[in-house]
Amino acid sequence: MEMSVPIPFDRIEVGSLLPVLDKNTVTSVHLMRWCAAVENFHRIHFDHPFATGHDGLPGVLINGSFMQQVIMQLLKDGFGRESWTWRMKFRTLKMCLVGDSLRGTGEVMSKQSVGDLGFVTTRVSILNRHDDVCAVGHAVNVLPSAAGARVPYPFVPSKDQAAIRLPTQ
């Protein structure tokens, strides 16, 4: 698996795109393993006859938590291991089904420095194999903004840092 090189904070430009995260085709085996890992055994996520017959769905649904993981991986790969996804929210617009190929995308909406830390707000989305947008949201990542600085662990925001919010739309 090829990893992208993280973008340093001082080189991040508003409007720039994160490298696309291609998760390829999500199979029933992927979802069964995911359900076991997160202990979500709702049958709509692994039982095709139940999902289609009992619940009337078009197929087996990909979990929202699986899609959230796609977004988190997109941000980690794009901004690097020294960054922290501090805030994130997304909403599902369309069902993602087993057999869909998922791609995570991100666009930098804003950035600002507060002290030795940089805060980057990114619009994120997940697309299926038909290029339909299945989920959209925003995230704020915290990165070192000065050479040699690190994001402290645990990250406890100052009053000025805590004022940074996710967009409402």
C-alpha positions as CSV (number, residue, x, y, z in Angstrom):
1,M,0.0,0.0,0.0
2,E,1.5,3.3,-1.1
3,M,1.5,6.0,1.6
4,S,1.4,9.7,0.7
5,V,3.9,12.1,2.2
6,P,2.2,14.3,4.9
7,I,1.8,18.0,4.1
8,P,3.8,20.3,6.5
9,F,1.6,23.0,8.1
10,D,3.6,25.9,6.5
11,R,3.0,24.4,3.0
12,I,-0.7,23.8,3.4
13,E,-2.7,26.1,1.1
14,V,-6.4,26.9,1.5
15,G,-8.2,25.1,-1.4
16,S,-5.6,22.3,-1.7
17,L,-6.8,18.8,-1.9
18,L,-5.7,15.9,0.2
19,P,-4.5,12.8,-1.6
20,V,-7.5,10.6,-2.4
21,L,-7.9,7.6,-0.2
22,D,-9.1,4.7,-2.3
23,K,-10.5,1.9,-0.2
24,N,-11.4,-0.2,-3.2
25,T,-14.3,-2.6,-3.1
26,V,-15.8,-3.3,0.4
27,T,-16.8,-6.9,0.6
28,S,-19.0,-8.8,3.0
29,V,-15.8,-10.2,4.5
30,H,-14.5,-6.7,5.3
31,L,-17.8,-5.8,7.0
32,M,-18.0,-9.0,9.0
33,R,-14.5,-8.4,10.4
34,W,-15.4,-4.7,11.0
35,C,-18.6,-5.7,12.8
36,A,-16.7,-8.1,15.0
37,A,-14.0,-5.5,15.8
38,V,-16.5,-2.9,16.8
39,E,-19.0,-5.3,18.3
40,N,-21.9,-4.1,16.0
41,F,-23.8,-7.2,15.1
42,H,-26.8,-5.6,13.5
43,R,-27.7,-8.0,10.7
44,I,-28.1,-5.2,8.1
45,H,-24.3,-5.1,8.0
46,F,-23.7,-8.7,7.1
47,D,-26.9,-10.7,6.4
48,H,-28.1,-10.1,2.8
49,P,-31.4,-12.0,3.1
50,F,-32.2,-10.1,6.3
51,A,-31.2,-6.7,5.0
52,T,-33.1,-7.0,1.8
53,G,-36.0,-9.2,2.9
54,H,-36.7,-8.1,6.5
55,D,-35.6,-4.4,6.3
56,G,-36.3,-3.8,2.6
57,L,-32.9,-2.4,2.0
58,P,-31.2,-2.6,-1.5
59,G,-28.3,-4.6,0.0
60,V,-26.0,-5.0,3.0
61,L,-25.2,-1.6,4.4
62,I,-21.7,-0.4,5.1
63,N,-21.5,0.8,8.7
64,G,-21.3,4.5,9.6
65,S,-18.4,3.7,11.8
66,F,-16.6,2.1,8.9
67,M,-17.1,5.3,6.9
68,Q,-15.9,7.4,9.8
69,Q,-12.7,5.3,9.8
70,V,-12.2,6.1,6.1
71,I,-12.4,9.8,7.0
72,M,-9.9,9.4,9.9
73,Q,-7.5,7.5,7.7
74,L,-7.8,10.1,5.0
75,L,-6.8,12.8,7.5
76,K,-4.0,10.8,9.0
77,D,-2.5,10.0,5.7
78,G,-2.9,13.6,4.4
79,F,-1.6,15.4,7.5
80,G,0.7,12.8,9.0
81,R,1.1,11.0,12.3
82,E,2.2,14.2,14.0
83,S,-1.2,15.7,13.5
84,W,-4.3,15.0,15.6
85,T,-7.8,15.0,14.3
86,W,-9.3,17.2,17.1
87,R,-12.8,17.7,15.8
88,M,-14.8,15.8,13.2
89,K,-18.4,15.4,12.1
90,F,-20.1,14.0,9.1
91,R,-23.5,13.0,7.9
92,T,-24.6,10.2,5.5
93,L,-26.3,11.3,2.4
94,K,-26.7,8.0,0.6
95,M,-26.4,4.4,1.6
96,C,-23.1,2.7,0.8
97,L,-23.5,-1.0,0.1
98,V,-21.3,-4.1,0.1
99,G,-19.7,-4.1,-3.4
100,D,-19.2,-0.3,-3.4
101,S,-15.7,1.0,-3.9
102,L,-15.2,3.8,-1.4
103,R,-13.0,6.9,-1.9
104,G,-12.3,9.5,0.7
105,T,-11.6,13.1,-0.4
106,G,-10.7,16.2,1.4
107,E,-10.3,19.9,0.7
108,V,-8.6,22.4,3.0
109,M,-11.1,25.1,3.9
110,S,-9.0,27.2,6.3
111,K,-5.9,27.3,8.4
112,Q,-4.7,29.3,11.3
113,S,-1.8,29.3,13.8
114,V,-2.4,29.7,17.5
115,G,0.9,29.5,19.5
116,D,3.1,26.8,18.2
117,L,0.1,24.9,16.8
118,G,-1.6,25.0,13.4
119,F,-5.3,24.3,13.0
120,V,-6.5,23.1,9.6
121,T,-10.2,22.8,8.8
122,T,-11.0,20.3,6.0
123,R,-14.2,19.5,4.1
124,V,-14.3,15.7,3.8
125,S,-16.4,13.4,1.7
126,I,-16.9,9.7,0.8
127,L,-17.8,8.7,-2.7
128,N,-19.0,5.3,-4.0
129,R,-18.1,3.5,-7.2
130,H,-20.6,5.7,-9.2
131,D,-19.0,8.9,-7.9
132,D,-22.1,9.5,-5.8
133,V,-21.4,11.4,-2.6
134,C,-22.3,9.1,0.3
135,A,-21.1,11.2,3.2
136,V,-19.9,14.7,3.8
137,G,-18.5,16.5,6.8
138,H,-15.7,18.7,8.2
139,A,-12.7,18.1,10.5
140,V,-10.2,20.2,12.3
141,N,-6.7,18.8,12.5
142,V,-4.0,20.1,14.9
143,L,-0.4,20.2,13.6
144,P,2.9,21.6,14.7
145,S,3.2,25.0,13.1
146,A,6.8,25.7,14.2
147,A,9.9,23.7,13.5
148,G,10.5,21.3,16.3
149,A,7.1,21.8,17.9
150,R,4.8,18.9,18.7
151,V,1.2,18.6,19.4
152,P,1.1,17.9,23.2
153,Y,-0.3,14.7,24.5
154,P,-2.9,14.9,25.8
155,F,-4.0,17.9,23.7
156,V,-5.7,20.3,26.0
157,P,-6.7,23.4,24.0
158,S,-6.1,26.9,25.3
159,K,-9.1,29.3,25.4
160,D,-8.1,30.7,22.0
161,Q,-7.7,27.2,20.5
162,A,-11.0,26.0,22.0
163,A,-12.8,28.8,20.1
164,I,-12.0,27.1,16.8
165,R,-15.2,25.5,15.6
166,L,-16.3,23.2,12.8
167,P,-18.3,24.9,10.0
168,T,-22.1,24.5,10.4
169,Q,-22.6,23.5,6.7
